[in-house]
Amino acid sequence: MDFDAYRQRDGLGLAQAVAAGETTAAELLALAQARAAAVNPKINAIVVDMAAQAEAQARLPQKGPFAGVPFLIKDLIQDYAGVPTTWGSRAWVGNVPTEHAHMVARWLKAGLVIFGKTNTPELGLKGTTEPLLWGPCRNPWQLEHSAGGSSGGSAAAVAAGIVPMAGANDGGGSIRIPAAMCGLFGFRPGRGRVSVGPAFAEVWEGASADGVVSISVRDAAAMLDVMSGPETGDPYPFSAAPAPYQQQAAQPPRPLRIAYCDRSPLGTPVHADYRAALQRTAVQLVELGHHVEAAEPEIDGQALARAYFHLYFGQVAASVAEAVAGGASEQAFELETRVLAMLGRAISAGEYVAQHRLWNQFSRALGRFYAQYDLYLTPSLAQPPARIGSQEMPRWQQLTVQPLLAANLGGALLKTGIVDQMANEQLARVPFTQLANLTGTPSMSVPLHQADDGLPIGVLFNGPVGGEATLLQLATQLEAAHPWAQRRPMP
């Protein structure tokens, strides 16, 4: 098999070629590694090499639905025993797990050949992937733009043709944001569907979920079959789906009631290209036989963002404290991370719990909304991908926060209204994705459109608890009606 044939196939297609004797796991691995050698210096998607592990895996008998398919995992949560998981941070470079994460063990059992780990912002905290440890990850469509975050490395690798799919996770949009920016299908399962053990019971109070970014819907569905299901000790084991997701995804959806909204929940601007893409999507859905109307859940977007940022601050504070307790220096963390940790330390346990309790209000309101509608459609992003370096903290701001850090004045900073300010500034480009994270519902970004400048435009579909199959069915229908896989960003 040559590279052109390799790139034309999704993961299941490559596994079928291995099963039919048309190629071998070793040959596919060599193709993936050659492509990585050619394009990774330009995009900086792969940051940890696992050639030795992959070559050993490729020599084994190939079994499973993805037997022999090259694969990459994210350098965050997705632990591989004996390989560092740095979380994109200089403070965690010595973190070497002694056992596989459950999802990684399942990927290996499914026959995937894991040959590297992908770039991510420090602690997965940003919608752009530019950590000081590894350097910026660039968008294969336009190298001066970000690939998104926090699964930016995975999305860039898939978009550039290194692999047909890659491991990702999503605590505030980190699967769907880079998928939208890189022209991929990004599917975020609902809370508890995929085990994050044994290192964690749940990540970010259950706001985070693991999945993949992929070029095809059927790969995402088959990967959900591989990944889903409880492991011993999981706090909220899900009952099994009535049929495999790959099988369900292949069935046409019934006529759906779909609500749509192009207004940012924060009241911040939404780019005209993204509003136009949403309107085109609504027309496409009607043509496919669905009922579409403008509506949105009765949820205060500013309150949801505020609750999200309290989670954000508290989790960063805990992660930094854990690293320091393990012997790392707090100075090894990036300046912005240290500021977030300071804010987290300034929040009382009572404030944190009060904000967490609001999640129930959001979930109940969304549940009432889904009593009327099957799915909720919004833009995936509100603004185009940022240019590399544009999201860095300005020098004057760095100088301003240094004395605050030295004096540990997080409490005083919180009183200035910084939470709402940060929500409006940092989420202005990505205000739509956090709804699914705090309510624990499944969500997907579908790469249906493209801007005049060539950058991809995704649209976001949210579903109710347990709505994974409905989302996948609709995605399959849209993929057949408006194929996207033939759009390639790099030769």
N, C-alpha and C positions, 0 to 999 in steps of 0.2 A: 504494500500500500504506500502511495506517495502522499505528500502533505496535502495536496488539493483534495484527494479522496478523504483523507483524515478530517479535514476541516468541514467537509460537507456533511458529516455524520454527527448526530448527537451521541450521548453516552450509550443509550440502548442500541443505537445503530452500530457503534464500535464493538459492543459486547456481542452482537449478532455476528459481526465479521470474524471475531475470534472463535466463536462457537462453530462457525461454518468452515473454519480452517483457512480463511482468506488472509489472515494475518495472525500475529502472535502478540502476547502481552509485551514481550521484549521489544518487538518492532514498534508498537504503539508508544511505548515509553521513550524509545529513541527519537521518534518523531516529535513528541511533546518536548523533550529536552532540547532538541535542535531548534525548535521554534522559540523556546524560552531563551536560548543563547542568542538568537537573532534579535528578539524584541525586548527582552527584559532590561537591557541597558538603557533603553529609551523610556520605558514606563515604570520601572522599579516596582513591579508587582510582587515578585517572589523574593523573600528576604532570608529564608532559612532553607538551605539545601539538604535534601534527604535522599540523595542518589543511592547511597549504600542500602538504605532500608528498601527503596523502591526496586532496586535490582534484585535483591533477595526475594522480595514479594513476587516479582515477575517470573522468577524461576520455579515457583511453586505451582502445583496443579491448579488450574483456574476454575473456580466455582462461583456461583451466585449470579444475580441478575445483571451485575456490572463487571463480570469477570474479565480482567485484563485491561480495564479502562484507566488511563492516567487521571490522577486527581490531585488537587491541592487542598490543604486545610488552612484555616485562619489561625494566625498567631495570637489567639485570644480564646480561652475557655476550651478549645478543641485540643486537649492534651494528647500527646503521643509519647509513650513511655521512653525515657532516655533522650528525648529531644527537648531543648529549651522551649518554654512558652514564655515569651518576654512581655506580652501584653503591650508591645510597642514602646516599652519604657526602659530607660537605662537603669532604673532601680530594680528591674526584674530579670536582668540578663542571666543571672545565676540560677533562675528558677527552672529546675529540671524535674518534671513529674516522674514518679516511679511506676505509674500505671496509666493505661489508656483511659480517656473519657469514654463513657458508654457509647456515645455516637461514633467515635473513632473506631472502637472495636466492631461496631455494626458495619461501618463502611468497609473495614478490612474483610469481614466475613462475607460481605456482598461482592467481594472480588476486586474492589478498587485498588489501584496501585498508587500509593501516596508518595510523591517525590519532592514535596516542598511545603513550606508554610508562607502565607501571604501577609503583605504589609497591612498595618492597621494603625490608627492614631493612638497615642498613649492612653491606655486603659479603655480604648474604644469610645472616647468621649466626644468625638466631633463628627460632623457631617462631611469632613474633608480628611484625607489621609496624608498627613505631612508631619510625621513624628521626627523629633530630633535624633532619635536612635537610628532610624533607617533612612530618613530623607523622604521627600515627597513622592507619592505615586501619581502618575500622570494618566490622563484620559486618552485611550487609544484613538478616539475620534479627533481630538485636537489636543496636542501635547501640552499646550500652555494652560489647559484647564484641568481642574481636579477630576478624579475618578469617583469622587464622593467618599462617604465613610459611614460607619466605620469599616465596612467590608470592602473598602476601595481596592485593595490588592487583589482580592478574589474576583471582583467585577472586571478589573482591568485585564487580568489574565484570561478570563473567558472571552471578553470582547476582542482581545488581540489574537485569539485562536490557539492559545497554548493548550487549553483544555475545554471540553464542552460544558463543564459545570465545575463549581468549586464550593467548598464549605464556607458558610457565612453565619452570622447571628445578628439579632436585631433587638436592641433595648429601647430604641426611640425612633427607629426607621433605618437601621444600619444594614438591612438586606435590601429594602425597597428603594432607598435613596440612591445608592450606587448603581443598582439595577436600572433605575430611570436615567441616570446620567450616562450610562454606558450602553444603553439599548438592549437590555437583557430582561428576561422574565425573572422576577424576584418574588418568591413566595414565603410568607411568614406564617408558620402554623400557630394555632391557638395555644394558650397557656397550658402547660402540662402535657402536651401531645408528644413532645420529644424529651427524653430524660437528659439532664445535664450533669448527672452523677458520674463518678462517685465523689468528685471534689465539691460539688454543690448540691443542695436540695432544690434550690431555685436561684436564679440570678436576677438581681435587682428586684426583689420581692415578687418575682414571677413576671415582671414586665419584659424580660428578655426571652427570646426563643431562638432556637437554632434551626437552620435549614440550608438551602443552597441558592446560588444564582446560576442560571442556566440559559442555554439558547433555545430550549424546547420545553413545552408544558409537560409532555409525557415524562421527560427526565425528572422534573420536579415531583410529579405524582409518584413515580416509581421510587424516588429517593424518600418520599414521605412514608411509603410502605416499609422501606428499609429502616428508617430512623424511628418511627413511632412505636409506641408500646412501652409499658412500664418496666422498670428495673427494680430489684429488691431495695426497699428503703425509700423509694420515691414518695413524696408527701401526698400527691394527688393523682393516683394512677387512673388513666382514662380507660374506659371500656374500648374494646377493639371496634374498628369501623365495620359496618355490616358487610362490606366487600372491599377488596384491595382498592386503594385510591387510583392506581393505574387503570384498573378496570372501570371504576366509576367515572374517571375523567374522560374516558372514551365514549361515554353515553351522552347524547345531546341533552342540554338542559331543558327543563320545562319552560314555558313563557314566564319570565321573572318580572317582579315589580321592583324597579330600580330607581332610587332617589339620587339626585345629583346636586352638587353645589360647587360653584367656582369662587366662593367668597372665603378668604382666609379666616379661620376661627379667631385669629388675633387682630383682625381688622387691618393688617398690613397689606401692601400691594401684591397683586397677582399679575404676572407678566401677561401681556395680550396674547402671546403665542400659546401660553398654557391654557388660557380661557378658551381660545379658539379650538385647541385640540380637544378640550372637554366637550365642547359643543359638537364637534365632528363625531366624537365617540357616541354621544347621545343619539345622533342620527343613525349611526351604524347599528346601534343596539335596537332601535325601532325597526330598521330594515330586517333585522334578524328575528323579529317577532316579539320583542320584549316591550313592556310598558315602562316608559321613562317619564319622570316628572321632577321638577325642582322642589326640593325639600331638604331639611337638615334636622338632626336631632336637637332637642332642647338642652344643650350643654353649654355652659359658659366657657368659651375657649380660653379666656385669660385665667380662669380658675384652674382649668385642667393644666395649662402650662405652668402655673405656679406650683401645683402639686407635683408635677413632673420635675421641676427644678429642685424642690425639697428632697425628692428621691435622689436626684443627681448629686447634690451637695453631700448628702449623708453617705452615699455609697463611695464617693471619692475619698471622703475623710476616713472611712473604714479601710479602704484599700491602701491608702498611704500609711495608716497606722500599722496595718498588717506587715507591710514591707519593712517599715522601720523596726518593728519588733523582731523581724527576721534578720536584721543586721544591715539593712540598706540605709543610706543617708537620705533624709527628706530633700536635700539639695539636689539629689540625682533626678528628681522629678522636674518636669518642665514648669516654668513660672506660673502659667495659667492653671495647671493642675494643683499647684500649691495654694493658689488663691481659692480655688474651689474647695480644697480640703479645709482651709481656714474657715470658710463660710459654713461648711458642714459641721465643724466643731462648735460653731457658735449657735447652732440650732439645738434647742432643748429636745429631750426625748418626747416631751409632751407635744411640742410643735410638730415634730416629725410624724408622730402617730395621728395627730389631728388631720394633717394633710393626707396621710395614707387612708384615713377613713373616708375621705371624699371620693376615693376610687369607687366605692360602692354606689354613690350617687350617680357617677358617670355611667357605671354599668347598668343601673336600673333605668336611667333615661334612655340609654342606647337599646336596652331590651324592649322598652315600650315602642321605640322607633321601629325596631325589627318586627314588631307585631303587625305593622302596616306595610313594611317593605322587606324584600328579600336581601337586597344588597344596597350599599351606599357608595356612590362614585364621586371622586374629587380628583383634581390634579395630583400627581405624585409630588411635584415640586411647585413652588410659587415663583421661583426665579431660576434662570439658567445656571449651570455649574460655575462655581467661582474660579477665577484664575489662580494659578499656583502662587502662593505667597500673599494673596490679598486678605486672607483671614488671620494673619499674624497680628498679635497685640502690638499696637503702635509703640514706638520708643518712648514717647511721653507718658503713655499709660503704664509701661513697664516701670519707669522711674517713679510714678505715682504710687503704685501698689507695693513697691519694695519696703517703704517705711511701715505700711499697714501690716505687712507680713511680719516684719521684725517686732512690732508691738502687739501682734496677734489681735488686731482690731476688727475681727470678723463681725462681732455683734454690732459695732457702730456702723459698719458697712451695710449690714442688713437693714438698719433703720432708715437708710437713704432711699429705699425703694428699688434697690439693685436687682431684686428678683424679677420684678415686672420688666425692668429695663433690659435685663439679659434675655428674658423670654422674647421680647419684641425684636431685639437685635440678633440673637443667635438662632432663633427659629424663624426669622422672616423668610428665609429661603426654603425652609422645610417645616411648615406649620401643620401639615395634614397627618403626619404619620403617627404622632404620639397617642392619638385616640385609641388605636388598636392595642398599643402597649399597656396602657393603664387599665383597659377593660378586658384584656386577655383574649381578644378576638382575632380570628385569622384575617389576613390581609394580603393583597398582592399588587405589585406594580407590573403593568402590561405595556410593552414597548411598541405602541401602535403608530406613533407619529414621529416626524422629524422636522426640525426647524429649517428655515431657509439657509442658515449657516452650516447645516449638516449635523448639528448636535441632536441626539435623540430626545424625544419627549415621551415620558411614560404617563399613564393614567392609573389611578389608585382605586381599587375596589376593596371595600371592607365588608365582611360578613358577620353573621351572629356566631355565638359560641356553637361549635360543632359544625360550622358551615364550610369546612374545607372542601368537601366534595362539590358543592354547588359552585364555589369559586373556580375550581379546576375545570369543571364542565364548561363554564362560560369562557374561561381562558382558551380551552381547546377549540371552542366554536369561533372565537375571535381570531385565533391563530390560523385556522383554516380559511376564514373569510378575508383576512388581511395579514398575510404572512410577513414575518419580519426577519427570519433567519438569513435571507439572502442579502441583507444589508450588512456590509463588512467595513469596519473602520480602517483597517490596515491591510496592505497587499500581502 
